[in-house]
Amino acid sequence: MNTPNNKRKRESMERIERVFIELLQTKELDEIRVSDICKRAGLNRTTFYANYTDIYGLADAIRNKLEGEVSDL
């Protein structure tokens, strides 16, 4: 069952986001590839694309998440 609150889906998204942020420490956004993220996160590309449209969609999702956390303070 693939629901928005599915534990496996949340964990996959957290791994993708964590690896993406790690890669941003050493690479520019346009140098990061979906395959780089999936390889380091140990996930399939299908999992990435089930949750994000592309690298820029991932970056937007993280930015929105951070902005939401800041506005909650």
C-alpha positions as CSV (number, residue, x, y, z in Angstrom):
1,M,0.0,0.0,0.0
2,N,1.5,3.3,-1.1
3,T,-0.2,6.0,1.0
4,P,1.3,9.4,1.8
5,N,2.0,8.3,5.4
6,N,3.5,4.9,4.4
7,K,6.6,4.4,6.6
8,R,8.7,2.9,3.8
9,K,7.8,5.9,1.5
10,R,8.7,8.4,4.2
11,E,12.0,6.6,4.9
12,S,12.9,6.5,1.2
13,M,12.2,10.2,0.8
14,E,14.3,11.0,3.9
15,R,17.2,9.0,2.5
16,I,16.9,10.8,-0.9
17,E,16.8,14.2,0.8
18,R,19.7,13.4,3.1
19,V,21.9,12.1,0.2
20,F,20.9,15.1,-1.9
21,I,22.0,17.6,0.8
22,E,25.3,15.6,1.2
23,L,26.0,15.9,-2.5
24,L,25.3,19.6,-2.4
25,Q,28.2,20.0,-0.1
26,T,30.6,19.0,-2.9
27,K,28.7,19.6,-6.1
28,E,26.7,22.3,-7.8
29,L,23.0,21.6,-8.3
30,D,23.3,21.1,-12.0
31,E,26.1,18.5,-11.5
32,I,24.0,16.2,-9.4
33,R,22.3,13.3,-11.2
34,V,19.3,11.2,-10.1
35,S,21.5,8.2,-10.6
36,D,24.1,9.6,-8.1
37,I,21.4,10.1,-5.5
38,C,19.9,6.6,-6.0
39,K,23.2,4.9,-6.0
40,R,24.3,6.5,-2.7
41,A,20.8,6.0,-1.1
42,G,20.6,2.4,-2.2
43,L,17.3,3.0,-4.0
44,N,16.0,2.5,-7.5
45,R,15.4,5.4,-9.9
46,T,11.7,4.4,-9.9
47,T,11.5,5.2,-6.2
48,F,13.0,8.6,-6.9
49,Y,10.6,9.4,-9.7
50,A,7.6,8.1,-7.7
51,N,8.3,10.9,-5.2
52,Y,9.9,13.8,-7.2
53,T,9.6,15.0,-10.8
54,D,13.4,15.7,-11.1
55,I,16.3,17.2,-9.2
56,Y,14.8,20.6,-9.2
57,G,11.5,19.2,-7.9
58,L,13.5,17.6,-5.1
59,A,15.3,20.9,-4.3
60,D,11.9,22.7,-4.3
61,A,10.5,20.1,-1.9
62,I,13.4,20.5,0.5
63,R,13.2,24.3,0.3
64,N,9.5,24.3,1.0
65,K,10.0,21.9,3.9
66,L,12.6,24.1,5.4
67,E,10.6,27.3,4.9
68,G,7.6,25.6,6.7
69,E,9.8,24.6,9.6
70,V,11.2,28.2,9.9
71,S,7.7,29.7,9.7
72,D,6.5,27.4,12.5
73,L,9.1,28.9,14.9
